[in-house]
Amino acid sequence: MEEIKSQIRHESGRAVQLSQDAKKAFEAENWEQGKALMKEAATASKKSQELIKQLQSYSETNRITS
């Protein structure tokens, strides 16, 4: 369970950093780089959401069996 929590922190932090980098790229009118960074940020965000669902499922399963 701690591994999942660590992965969530990593992926969510990565999503935040990538979106901030994308914003800077857009401000500099570097559209292609900004678009690529936003796509990566969205992927990291989705991964984080999937991990959160995994953690919730794990927690519910343990609550039922305890």
N, CA, C and O atoms as a Tinker XYZ file with bonds, in Angstrom:
   264  protein
     1  N      0.817000   -1.187000    0.000000    73     2
     2  CA     0.000000    0.000000    0.000000    64     1     3
     3  C      0.866000    1.258000    0.000000    63     2     4     5
     4  O      0.521000    2.242000   -0.656000    81     3
     5  N      1.957000    1.242000    0.707000    73     3     6
     6  CA     2.855000    2.407000    0.730000    64     5     7
     7  C      3.470000    2.661000   -0.638000    63     6     8     9
     8  O      3.717000    3.806000   -1.017000    81     7
     9  N      3.717000    1.579000   -1.377000    73     7    10
    10  CA     4.262000    1.718000   -2.732000    64     9    11
    11  C      3.265000    2.467000   -3.630000    63    10    12    13
    12  O      3.656000    3.331000   -4.414000    81    11
    13  N      1.997000    2.132000   -3.508000    73    11    14
    14  CA     0.970000    2.810000   -4.304000    64    13    15
    15  C      0.906000    4.290000   -3.930000    63    14    16    17
    16  O      0.822000    5.152000   -4.804000    81    15
    17  N      0.947000    4.580000   -2.635000    73    15    18
    18  CA     0.921000    5.975000   -2.182000    64    17    19
    19  C      2.116000    6.748000   -2.722000    63    18    20    21
    20  O      1.984000    7.905000   -3.121000    81    19
    21  N      3.261000    6.120000   -2.733000    73    19    22
    22  CA     4.464000    6.750000   -3.261000    64    21    23
    23  C      4.320000    7.025000   -4.760000    63    22    24    25
    24  O      4.709000    8.090000   -5.240000    81    23
    25  N      3.767000    6.072000   -5.485000    73    23    26
    26  CA     3.559000    6.240000   -6.925000    64    25    27
    27  C      2.557000    7.368000   -7.192000    63    26    28    29
    28  O      2.723000    8.133000   -8.142000    81    27
    29  N      1.525000    7.471000   -6.361000    73    27    30
    30  CA     0.535000    8.541000   -6.505000    64    29    31
    31  C      1.207000    9.891000   -6.333000    63    30    32    33
    32  O      0.992000   10.804000   -7.131000    81    31
    33  N      2.021000   10.020000   -5.294000    73    31    34
    34  CA     2.730000   11.286000   -5.060000    64    33    35
    35  C      3.638000   11.621000   -6.238000    63    34    36    37
    36  O      3.704000   12.771000   -6.673000    81    35
    37  N      4.331000   10.618000   -6.746000    73    35    38
    38  CA     5.243000   10.833000   -7.871000    64    37    39
    39  C      4.482000   11.290000   -9.116000    63    38    40    41
    40  O      4.840000   12.295000   -9.731000    81    39
    41  N      3.441000   10.560000   -9.484000    73    39    42
    42  CA     2.701000   10.874000  -10.709000    64    41    43
    43  C      1.954000   12.205000  -10.605000    63    42    44    45
    44  O      1.911000   12.967000  -11.571000    81    43
    45  N      1.369000   12.487000   -9.445000    73    43    46
    46  CA     0.654000   13.759000   -9.307000    64    45    47
    47  C      1.635000   14.929000   -9.319000    63    46    48    49
    48  O      1.346000   15.972000   -9.905000    81    47
    49  N      2.786000   14.766000   -8.682000    73    47    50
    50  CA     3.815000   15.808000   -8.717000    64    49    51
    51  C      4.349000   16.014000  -10.127000    63    50    52    53
    52  O      4.624000   17.139000  -10.543000    81    51
    53  N      4.487000   14.931000  -10.841000    73    51    54
    54  CA     4.950000   14.992000  -12.229000    64    53    55
    55  C      3.926000   15.727000  -13.101000    63    54    56    57
    56  O      4.296000   16.534000  -13.953000    81    55
    57  N      2.656000   15.445000  -12.884000    73    55    58
    58  CA     1.597000   16.115000  -13.645000    64    57    59
    59  C      1.610000   17.619000  -13.394000    63    58    60    61
    60  O      1.470000   18.411000  -14.326000    81    59
    61  N      1.776000   18.006000  -12.143000    73    59    62
    62  CA     1.829000   19.429000  -11.802000    64    61    63
    63  C      3.020000   20.096000  -12.477000    63    62    64    65
    64  O      2.879000   21.156000  -13.088000    81    63
    65  N      4.191000   19.478000  -12.367000    73    63    66
    66  CA     5.397000   20.065000  -12.958000    64    65    67
    67  C      5.283000   20.182000  -14.471000    63    66    68    69
    68  O      5.649000   21.203000  -15.052000    81    67
    69  N      4.778000   19.143000  -15.099000    73    67    70
    70  CA     4.632000   19.163000  -16.555000    64    69    71
    71  C      3.644000   20.234000  -17.006000    63    70    72    73
    72  O      3.875000   20.905000  -18.012000    81    71
    73  N      2.548000   20.397000  -16.273000    73    71    74
    74  CA     1.578000   21.420000  -16.665000    64    73    75
    75  C      2.146000   22.822000  -16.459000    63    74    76    77
    76  O      1.859000   23.729000  -17.241000    81    75
    77  N      2.951000   23.003000  -15.410000    73    75    78
    78  CA     3.607000   24.302000  -15.204000    64    77    79
    79  C      4.605000   24.585000  -16.335000    63    78    80    81
    80  O      4.691000   25.707000  -16.835000    81    79
    81  N      5.347000   23.561000  -16.725000    73    79    82
    82  CA     6.294000   23.709000  -17.839000    64    81    83
    83  C      5.552000   24.013000  -19.141000    63    82    84    85
    84  O      6.012000   24.817000  -19.951000    81    83
    85  N      4.412000   23.371000  -19.334000    73    83    86
    86  CA     3.612000   23.621000  -20.531000    64    85    87
    87  C      3.118000   25.062000  -20.554000    63    86    88    89
    88  O      3.140000   25.718000  -21.596000    81    87
    89  N      2.679000   25.544000  -19.411000    73    87    90
    90  CA     2.202000   26.928000  -19.323000    64    89    91
    91  C      3.311000   27.903000  -19.724000    63    90    92    93
    92  O      3.076000   28.863000  -20.458000    81    91
    93  N      4.507000   27.642000  -19.237000    73    91    94
    94  CA     5.648000   28.499000  -19.592000    64    93    95
    95  C      5.938000   28.428000  -21.092000    63    94    96    97
    96  O      6.244000   29.443000  -21.717000    81    95
    97  N      5.842000   27.242000  -21.658000    73    95    98
    98  CA     6.081000   27.075000  -23.094000    64    97    99
    99  C      5.029000   27.842000  -23.900000    63    98   100   101
   100  O      5.354000   28.494000  -24.892000    81    99
   101  N      3.773000   27.759000  -23.470000    73    99   102
   102  CA     2.713000   28.497000  -24.165000    64   101   103
   103  C      2.930000   30.002000  -24.054000    63   102   104   105
   104  O      2.724000   30.738000  -25.020000    81   103
   105  N      3.347000   30.457000  -22.870000    73   103   106
   106  CA     3.617000   31.890000  -22.678000    64   105   107
   107  C      4.736000   32.372000  -23.597000    63   106   108   109
   108  O      4.744000   33.520000  -24.040000    81   107
   109  N      5.684000   31.472000  -23.876000    73   107   110
   110  CA     6.792000   31.794000  -24.777000    64   109   111
   111  C      6.421000   31.527000  -26.242000    63   110   112   113
   112  O      7.259000   31.613000  -27.139000    81   111
   113  N      5.148000   31.203000  -26.453000    73   111   114
   114  CA     4.616000   30.906000  -27.787000    64   113   115
   115  C      5.294000   29.712000  -28.455000    63   114   116   117
   116  O      5.400000   29.637000  -29.679000    81   115
   117  N      5.744000   28.790000  -27.626000    73   115   118
   118  CA     6.312000   27.534000  -28.125000    64   117   119
   119  C      5.179000   26.499000  -28.073000    63   118   120   121
   120  O      5.106000   25.669000  -27.167000    81   119
   121  N      4.304000   26.580000  -29.078000    73   119   122
   122  CA     3.063000   25.820000  -29.078000    64   121   123
   123  C      3.271000   24.310000  -29.109000    63   122   124   125
   124  O      2.587000   23.578000  -28.393000    81   123
   125  N      4.192000   23.842000  -29.917000    73   123   126
   126  CA     4.397000   22.398000  -30.044000    64   125   127
   127  C      4.919000   21.798000  -28.736000    63   126   128   129
   128  O      4.454000   20.746000  -28.297000    81   127
   129  N      5.884000   22.472000  -28.126000    73   127   130
   130  CA     6.419000   21.965000  -26.861000    64   129   131
   131  C      5.330000   22.010000  -25.783000    63   130   132   133
   132  O      5.179000   21.065000  -25.009000    81   131
   133  N      4.583000   23.099000  -25.737000    73   131   134
   134  CA     3.501000   23.222000  -24.754000    64   133   135
   135  C      2.471000   22.125000  -24.910000    63   134   136   137
   136  O      2.014000   21.538000  -23.929000    81   135
   137  N      2.110000   21.853000  -26.154000    73   135   138
   138  CA     1.128000   20.805000  -26.427000    64   137   139
   139  C      1.653000   19.437000  -25.984000    63   138   140   141
   140  O      0.927000   18.655000  -25.370000    81   139
   141  N      2.906000   19.161000  -26.297000    73   139   142
   142  CA     3.505000   17.875000  -25.911000    64   141   143
   143  C      3.567000   17.734000  -24.388000    63   142   144   145
   144  O      3.287000   16.666000  -23.842000    81   143
   145  N      3.933000   18.815000  -23.715000    73   143   146
   146  CA     4.007000   18.771000  -22.250000    64   145   147
   147  C      2.622000   18.583000  -21.617000    63   146   148   149
   148  O      2.477000   17.855000  -20.636000    81   147
   149  N      1.613000   19.241000  -22.183000    73   147   150
   150  CA     0.256000   19.073000  -21.653000    64   149   151
   151  C     -0.242000   17.640000  -21.851000    63   150   152   153
   152  O     -0.957000   17.097000  -21.009000    81   151
   153  N      0.141000   17.047000  -22.958000    73   151   154
   154  CA    -0.241000   15.653000  -23.208000    64   153   155
   155  C      0.405000   14.735000  -22.171000    63   154   156   157
   156  O     -0.244000   13.826000  -21.652000    81   155
   157  N      1.680000   14.971000  -21.872000    73   155   158
   158  CA     2.373000   14.186000  -20.839000    64   157   159
   159  C      1.751000   14.408000  -19.466000    63   158   160   161
   160  O      1.601000   13.470000  -18.683000    81   159
   161  N      1.385000   15.673000  -19.180000    73   159   162
   162  CA     0.753000   15.996000  -17.894000    64   161   163
   163  C     -0.575000   15.259000  -17.754000    63   162   164   165
   164  O     -0.886000   14.733000  -16.685000    81   163
   165  N     -1.353000   15.219000  -18.825000    73   163   166
   166  CA    -2.634000   14.517000  -18.793000    64   165   167
   167  C     -2.427000   13.024000  -18.559000    63   166   168   169
   168  O     -3.180000   12.400000  -17.811000    81   167
   169  N     -1.420000   12.459000  -19.189000    73   167   170
   170  CA    -1.117000   11.037000  -19.005000    64   169   171
   171  C     -0.722000   10.753000  -17.553000    63   170   172   173
   172  O     -1.176000    9.772000  -16.963000    81   171
   173  N      0.119000   11.606000  -16.984000    73   171   174
   174  CA     0.542000   11.431000  -15.590000    64   173   175
   175  C     -0.651000   11.582000  -14.651000    63   174   176   177
   176  O     -0.762000   10.853000  -13.666000    81   175
   177  N     -1.534000   12.518000  -14.949000    73   175   178
   178  CA    -2.732000   12.727000  -14.130000    64   177   179
   179  C     -3.637000   11.500000  -14.175000    63   178   180   181
   180  O     -4.150000   11.066000  -13.144000    81   179
   181  N     -3.833000   10.945000  -15.358000    73   179   182
   182  CA    -4.661000    9.742000  -15.497000    64   181   183
   183  C     -4.051000    8.570000  -14.744000    63   182   184   185
   184  O     -4.764000    7.795000  -14.107000    81   183
   185  N     -2.739000    8.445000  -14.817000    73   183   186
   186  CA    -2.047000    7.371000  -14.089000    64   185   187
   187  C     -2.258000    7.532000  -12.583000    63   186   188   189
   188  O     -2.504000    6.560000  -11.869000    81   187
   189  N     -2.157000    8.774000  -12.119000    73   187   190
   190  CA    -2.379000    9.059000  -10.712000    64   189   191
   191  C     -3.801000    8.683000  -10.299000    63   190   192   193
   192  O     -4.006000    8.091000   -9.239000    81   191
   193  N     -4.777000    9.024000  -11.131000    73   191   194
   194  CA    -6.177000    8.687000  -10.842000    64   193   195
   195  C     -6.388000    7.177000  -10.795000    63   194   196   197
   196  O     -7.125000    6.676000   -9.946000    81   195
   197  N     -5.746000    6.458000  -11.700000    73   195   198
   198  CA    -5.845000    4.996000  -11.703000    64   197   199
   199  C     -5.264000    4.411000  -10.420000    63   198   200   201
   200  O     -5.823000    3.481000   -9.840000    81   199
   201  N     -4.139000    4.965000   -9.987000    73   199   202
   202  CA    -3.505000    4.490000   -8.755000    64   201   203
   203  C     -4.380000    4.785000   -7.539000    63   202   204   205
   204  O     -4.456000    3.973000   -6.616000    81   203
   205  N     -5.037000    5.936000   -7.535000    73   203   206
   206  CA    -5.938000    6.278000   -6.432000    64   205   207
   207  C     -7.087000    5.272000   -6.373000    63   206   208   209
   208  O     -7.468000    4.828000   -5.290000    81   207
   209  N     -7.631000    4.918000   -7.518000    73   207   210
   210  CA    -8.701000    3.912000   -7.556000    64   209   211
   211  C     -8.207000    2.572000   -7.028000    63   210   212   213
   212  O     -8.916000    1.875000   -6.302000    81   211
   213  N     -6.965000    2.219000   -7.408000    73   211   214
   214  CA    -6.365000    0.975000   -6.909000    64   213   215
   215  C     -6.269000    1.012000   -5.389000    63   214   216   217
   216  O     -6.615000    0.043000   -4.713000    81   215
   217  N     -5.798000    2.134000   -4.858000    73   215   218
   218  CA    -5.639000    2.278000   -3.415000    64   217   219
   219  C     -6.989000    2.195000   -2.713000    63   218   220   221
   220  O     -7.109000    1.549000   -1.672000    81   219
   221  N     -8.004000    2.847000   -3.275000    73   219   222
   222  CA    -9.341000    2.798000   -2.686000    64   221   223
   223  C     -9.885000    1.376000   -2.692000    63   222   224   225
   224  O    -10.481000    0.928000   -1.713000    81   223
   225  N     -9.680000    0.677000   -3.784000    73   223   226
   226  CA   -10.138000   -0.706000   -3.894000    64   225   227
   227  C     -9.433000   -1.582000   -2.863000    63   226   228   229
   228  O    -10.058000   -2.412000   -2.203000    81   227
   229  N     -8.136000   -1.386000   -2.735000    73   227   230
   230  CA    -7.343000   -2.137000   -1.759000    64   229   231
   231  C     -7.844000   -1.858000   -0.349000    63   230   232   233
   232  O     -7.992000   -2.778000    0.455000    81   231
   233  N     -8.104000   -0.589000   -0.049000    73   231   234
   234  CA    -8.568000   -0.193000    1.280000    64   233   235
   235  C     -9.941000   -0.791000    1.585000    63   234   236   237
   236  O    -10.176000   -1.276000    2.691000    81   235
   237  N    -10.845000   -0.756000    0.606000    73   235   238
   238  CA   -12.183000   -1.314000    0.795000    64   237   239
   239  C    -12.115000   -2.812000    1.003000    63   238   240   241
   240  O    -12.834000   -3.350000    1.846000    81   239
   241  N    -11.264000   -3.500000    0.253000    73   239   242
   242  CA   -11.121000   -4.941000    0.389000    64   241   243
   243  C    -10.614000   -5.297000    1.778000    63   242   244   245
   244  O    -11.110000   -6.233000    2.405000    81   243
   245  N     -9.628000   -4.552000    2.254000    73   243   246
   246  CA    -9.079000   -4.827000    3.591000    64   245   247
   247  C    -10.070000   -4.493000    4.685000    63   246   248   249
   248  O    -10.084000   -5.155000    5.722000    81   247
   249  N    -10.891000   -3.493000    4.483000    73   247   250
   250  CA   -11.899000   -3.109000    5.476000    64   249   251
   251  C    -12.946000   -4.214000    5.601000    63   250   252   253
   252  O    -13.411000   -4.518000    6.700000    81   251
   253  N    -13.313000   -4.813000    4.468000    73   251   254
   254  CA   -14.329000   -5.866000    4.460000    64   253   255
   255  C    -13.804000   -7.123000    5.139000    63   254   256   257
   256  O    -14.538000   -7.767000    5.888000    81   255
   257  N    -12.561000   -7.483000    4.894000    73   255   258
   258  CA   -11.987000   -8.718000    5.418000    64   257   259
   259  C    -11.481000   -8.572000    6.843000    63   258   260   261
   260  O    -11.164000   -9.570000    7.490000    81   259
   261  N    -11.401000   -7.344000    7.341000    73   259   262
   262  CA   -10.883000   -7.145000    8.705000    64   261   263
   263  C    -11.956000   -7.288000    9.742000    63   262   264
   264  O    -11.685000   -7.151000   10.935000    81   263
